[in-house]
């Protein structure tokens, strides 16, 4: 039984990894934009969290994609 065959399609796996990498950061940024007019301090915290999540997820998931 072959685990990895020549005709296997990994598009779904790649999309899932990209959603894990960028999804929460984009969601936090959108929420920050919505909240910005009423609560500027909370919006800044959300923007910082989005940037921090993006930096960490690019490092971890990027290492997974690169195979390091």
C-alpha positions in Angstrom: 0.0 0.0 0.0 1.4 3.4 -1.1 0.9 6.3 1.3 2.0 9.0 -1.2 1.1 8.2 -4.8 2.0 10.1 -8.0 -1.6 11.1 -8.6 -2.4 12.5 -5.2 -3.8 16.0 -4.9 -2.8 18.2 -2.0 -4.6 21.4 -2.9 -7.0 21.1 0.0 -4.1 20.7 2.4 -2.4 23.8 1.0 -5.7 25.9 1.3 -6.1 24.7 4.9 -2.6 25.8 5.8 -3.1 29.1 4.1 -6.4 29.7 6.0 -4.6 28.9 9.3 -1.8 31.3 8.4 -3.9 34.3 7.3 -7.5 33.7 8.4 -7.4 34.8 12.1 -5.1 37.7 11.3 -7.4 39.0 8.6 -10.4 38.4 10.9 -8.8 40.4 13.8 -7.9 43.2 11.4 -11.5 43.4 10.1 -12.9 43.5 13.6 -10.3 46.2 14.5 -11.5 48.3 11.6 -15.1 47.9 12.6 -14.4 48.8 16.3 -12.0 51.6 15.5 -14.5 54.5 15.5 -16.0 53.8 18.9 -13.1 52.2 20.8 -9.7 53.3 19.4 -7.6 51.7 22.2 -9.3 48.3 21.7 -8.9 48.5 18.0 -5.2 49.2 18.4 -4.9 46.1 20.6 -6.7 44.0 17.9 -4.3 45.3 15.2 -1.3 44.4 17.3 -2.7 40.9 17.9 -3.4 40.5 14.2 0.2 41.5 13.4 1.6 39.2 16.1 -0.5 36.3 15.0 0.6 36.9 11.4 4.3 36.9 12.4 4.1 33.8 14.4 1.9 31.9 12.0 4.2 32.8 9.0 7.1 31.4 11.0 5.4 28.1 12.1 3.4 27.4 9.0 6.1 28.7 6.7 8.5 26.2 8.2 5.9 23.5 7.7 5.5 24.4 4.0 9.2 24.8 3.4 9.9 21.4 5.1 12.5 22.8 7.5 
